[in-house]
Amino acid sequence: MLESLLVKDITTFRLYCMNHRGNKADALTRKLSSLKALFDYLTNQAEHEKTYEPYLIRNVMAKVKRGKNEKKKETLNNRSEKIKGSILYTEDEFMDFRAFVANDYMELIKEDKRRLLPYLQNRERDIAIVSLLLGSGIRLSEIVGLDVDEIDQKNRTLSILRKGEKADNVIFSDIALDDLMDYLAVRTQKVQHTEEF
């Protein structure tokens, strides 16, 4: 059935999503991207176990062009303008958020031992993570994949893998370095020894 789909079927699906499901450009783009990825997988990667032939010979999604209403690629400048209200820009905002994680949150949960004990166990680590996120601009997934030997304390740089497995060196702030050193000082006492952050 997938092999017999026509471009007009995909157009009908697109119109259905917009008019009956109320999908906006972002949602529609994600759906069509998912379909493109599925068809690409079935025609170029997956194969029958016995015949070693692809599941599909014909890929209708290769003929589908992006619609006028779908989201277009933006420059980083344009994207940053759209999300600037959600980002901590100033040193004061950064320090306020860090202070909340370091101290104020503990005040909120001090009566709840179920939440307080894990917080105390991971406090230094969590402060270091927040400081590295805000003091370097790296993603959470990049911190998760960070090993201790990829941190250059002297030059305040991190060796990380970006999206697409691209290696990069990122500078981080003095505050992040201080918080990182505090975490590394207690790390072996609080968690089993590991080379991961």
N, C-alpha and C positions, 0 to 999 in steps of 0.2 A: 504494500500500500504506500509506504514512504517513497518508493522509487517512482510511483506513478503520479505523485503530486506535481502540479503545474504552478508556475509563478502566480497565476490568478488565484490559486488556492491560498497561497501565502498572503496575497493582497487582501483576500476576503478575511483571513484570520486577523490581519493587522487592523482592518476596519472594525471587526467584531470587538477586538480588545479595546479600541478607542471609544467606539460608540455605545457598546453594551456593557463593557466591564469598567469603563471610565479610566482606563490606563493613560497616564501622562507619558510624555516623551521618554523620561528615564526608565519607567517600567517597561515600556514597549521596546526600548533599545536592549534592555537586559533579556527580554524574552527572545527577541530575534537573534541576539548574540548566542544565547544558549542553543537555539535551534541550529545556527551555523556551526557551532562547536560539535553538536551531536552528529550532524550530517557529515562534517569533515572527519570525525572519528570513524563513522561507519563506512566511509568510502576510502579513506587513506590509511587507517591504522588497524582497525579490528579486522579479523579474518576468520573464516570457518575453520574449525579444528581439523577437519578431514581434507577439505579441498584447498585450503589456504587462499581462497578467493575472498575479496572484500564482501561485506554484507550487502553493500549497495554499489551499483555501477554508476548510477546517475545521481548527481547531487543538485537538487533544485535550488538549494540555498546559495549556491555559487552564482546563481543568476539574479538573486534578489539584491536590489540596490537600496541604500538608505533612503527613507522617506523624507519629505520636506519638513515634517513636524518633529522628526526625531532629533535628539540632542546631538549637536555638533561638537567636535573636539574644541577645547578651549585652551587658551594660553594659561600658563601658571599664574600670570598676573591677574587675569580675569577670575580664575578660580579663587585666588587669595582674597580678592575684593568681595566675593560672594560669602566667604566663610569668616571674614575678619571679626564679626561679632561673637564668634564662638572660640576665639583664640586668645590666650593670655599674651598680651603684647609687652606690657611694661614690667620692669624689675619688681615693682610693688605687687602686681598681680601674681607674678611668679612666686614671690616670697610669701604672700598670703595663702596661696594654695599649698605650698610646701609646709607652712606652719600648721595648716589644717590637718594635713596628713601626719605631721610629726607630733602635734600636741592636742589640737582642738577636737579631733575625732575621738581621741581617748576620753576626753571629758564627756562626750556624748554617750559613750558606751560603757562607762566605768561601772555601772550597776549590773550590766549584762555579762556575766562571766563567760557565757558561750561565745560571745563575740570578742570580749576583751582578751582572753588567753591567746587566741590565734593572732590578734593584732600585736600583742607584746612579743610573741615568738617571731613575727616577721617584720617588726617595726623598722629596723635599720635597713632591711632589704627593700621594703616598700618606699621608704624615703629616698634611697639611692635610685630606685627605678623612676620615681616621679622626677627627681632632679636630672637624671639622664634624659628622660623624655623631653622635658622642658628646656634643658640646658644644651641639647644637641639637635633636636628636631627629628630624631630617628623614630621609627615605628615601634610599637610594642612587640610585633613579631621579630623585629631585628634585635631587640633586647633579649627576647626568649632564646634566640639562637646564639647569643653572645657567650664566648668562653673567656675565662679570666685572663688567659694568656693573650687575648686579642685587645687588651686594654693597656695602652701606653700611658702610664701615670705621669711620667716626666714631661711628655709633650701634650698631654691631655687630648689624646686621640683614641678612637675606637676603630678597629678593623672589622667591618661588617659586610654581610652579603645583602645587597639590595634586591628588589624585585628582578626577576630574570637572572638570578645568580650572578649579579654584577658586584665585584669586590669594590669597596669604597673605604676611605679613611675619613672619619668625621671628628671635628674638634668639639669638645664639650666644655662647659663653664667651670669656673673655679669652685662654685658652690657644689656642683655635681661631683667634682673631684673630692671635696671634703666629705660629702655624704657617702661617696663610694669607699673612701678610706675607712670611715666609721663602720660601714657594713663589712668590709673585708677583715677588720679587726675582730669582729665577733662571729663571723661566718662559720668558722670551723667548730666553734662551741655550740652553735645553734642548729646546724644541719650536718648531715653526714658529709664527709669530705667528697667533693666532686669538682671537676674542672669547669663545669657549667656555671654561669652566673646565678 
